[in-house]
Amino acid sequence: MINNFESADGPVVKAVARSGRFDSTSIVLHWLTVLLIVGQFTTVWLHEVIGHGTGLGLELLATHQTMGTLTWTVGLARLVWRRRFAYLPPFPESMPKLQQWIAKANEYGLYALLLVQPITGIGDVVFHGRPFTLFIWQVPALLTPDAAIRRLFQEAHELGAKALLALIGLHAGAALFHGLVLRDGILQRMLPLSITARASTDRRMPVGKHKVIS
């Protein structure tokens, strides 16, 4: 794991370190995770609205399960990348140690839920004792139905979803607070480069010199 400028090796990594941003792979994996989570919550909400027994409802459920598997894969890839290869920019010196600890705890809590949620979801499906669709494959029933165990997985999955929403809200709220109020560079560390560059240009441009789009 590369977490400071001195340990960086190579001009590309050194350039990333000077920018104060996460490396490009970490950024891509982060926003891919965001898209997958949005897709999962959207599909499960639509599934509840449309109904469990309809054809569209079954397709939405299959999409939700597939996205869950992709989320687990991406989450694992993020952990491996973070541990072995990622550049992790340091927190600003002005950021209190308690806030740093909370940020780290929130991050690892998110990682844990990203890995646990798909497992509880698959457990719910498997103990239902019916075939299910995953990606483009029709998976046959793997176990005999067990209502009691299935209920445990269902409850764990629902509780995990609520916890995930809470941690995401805390994570997003803190990032926006740092970006819009404190303006200490925390938010910009994970934004796509084009957005960060545009924001920097707007800050440097003198008042009255902004382009007017008509």
N, C-alpha and C positions, 0 to 999 in steps of 0.2 A: 504494500500500500504506500502510495506516495502522498505524504501529507505536508511537505514543506518544500521550499525552493531548493535547499541544499541537497535533499535526497533525490531531486529530479535528475533524470539522465536523458540527455538528448535535447536538441533545439526545440522540438515541438512541445515537449513537456515543459521546458523552461518558459516558452511563450505562454502556455496555459497558466503557469504559476504566476507570471508577471501580471496577467489579466485579472487575477483574483477570482476566477470562475472555476467551476467544476469542468472536468474534461468533457469533450463532446460526446463520448459514449455514455457517460453517466447522465448527461442531459437528455439524450435521445431515449434511454431506458426509462428515465423519470417520466417524460411526457407520454411515452407509450403506455406506461402504467396508468397514468391519469385517464387516457382515452379508454383503456380497458375497464377501469372502475366505473367511469361514466356509463359505458355501454352495459355493464352488468346491472347497475341500479336501474337503468332505463328499461332493460328487458324484463326484469323481475316486476317492475311497476306496471308495465304494459300487460304482462302476463296476468297479474291480479285483476286488472281492469277488464280485460277481454274475457277471461275465464279459463279454467283449467282444462275443460273437455273439448274445446274448439281446435280446429286444425291449426289456426294461426297461433293459438295459445301454446300448442305443442311445439311449434317451430320456434317460438320465442324462448321456451324453456330449453330447447336444444341449443339455441344460440347462447343462452346464459351459461349453460354447462360448458360449452366450448370455450367461451371467454374466460371462465373460471380456470380451466386448464391452462390457457395461455397466460393468465395472470400469475399462476403458480410458477410457470416456466420462466417468465420474465423476472419475477421476484427472486427466484433462485439465481438467475443470471446476474441480477443486480448485486446480490450479496457476494457472489464469487468475484465479480469485477471490482467491487468496493474493497474487498479484502486483499486482492492480489495486484490490481493494476491501477485503480482510480487515483486521480489527484483530488485531495480533499482540502480545499482552501480553509485556512484558519478563521475562527470567528474574529470579528473586530475587537480590538483591545478595549474598546469602550463598553462592550457587552458584559454584564455581570456574570460571574461564574454560575450562579443559580439558574439564570436564563439559559446558559450554555448547557447545563445539565438537563434542564427540562426539554430543550430542543433535541438533545441526543436520545433521551428517554422516549420522546414522542416518535422520533424516527425509527428506533428499533421496535417500538410497539407497532408501528405501521408495517414494518417488515414481517413481524411475527404473524399479524393478522392476514397479510397477503399470502402467507404460506399455509396458515391454518384454515382459512375460510374455504378454499377449494376442496380441502380434505373433508371437512364436515359436510360440504355440499354433495360430494361424491358418495360419502357414507349414507346420506339420506336417500340417494338414488339407488345405491346397491342393495340396501336393506329393504327397499320397496319390492324387490324381487321381480322386476319387470325389465324387458329390454329397454335400452335407451340409446339415443343418438349422440355421438361425440365426433366432432368435425364432420367427415363425410361417411363415417362408418356406423353401422347399426350394431351395437354391442348387445349380445344376448344376456339374459338374466344370469347373474353371477352367483347369487345366493338365494336361498329360500326366504320368503318374506318374514320379517321379524318386527312387529309393530312397536315393541318396547324399545329396542335398540334404535330403530329408525326415529322414534320420537326424541330420543336423546340427541341424535345428530341434528334433527330439525331445530331443537331448542338452542343447541350450541351455535348453529348457523345463524339463527335470528339474533341471538345475543351478540355474536361476532359482528354482524352487519351494523348493529347499533353502535358498538364500540368503534368500528371502523369509521362510521360517519362522524362520531365525536372527535376522534383523533385527526381526521381530515379537516374538520372545521377548525380545530385548534391550530393545525399546521398552516392552513391557508390564511387564517386570521392573523397569525403571528407574522407570516411572510409579508402580507399586505401592510401591516403596521410598520414593519421595518422599512418597506419600500416607499410608502407614501407619507409616513410621519417622521420616522427617525432618519430615513435616507442614508443608511449606513452601508449600503451595498449588498446586504444579505439577499434581498429579492433578486437582484441582477445576477447573482452567482449561478442561478439555475435557469434563467430565462434563455430562450433561443437567441443566438448571436445577433440576428437581424433586429430583434426588438431592443436588445441592449444597445446596439450601435445607434439606432434611431433615437432612443431616449438620451444617450450621451450627446448626440448632435443637437437635439432640442435644447439641452441645458447650456451648451456652449454658445448657441446662437444668440446674439444680442437682441434686446427687446426692440421690436419694430422691424426686425429683419426676417421674421418668419414668413415663409411662403404663403400666399393666399391662393387657395384652390377655388376656381370658379367654374 
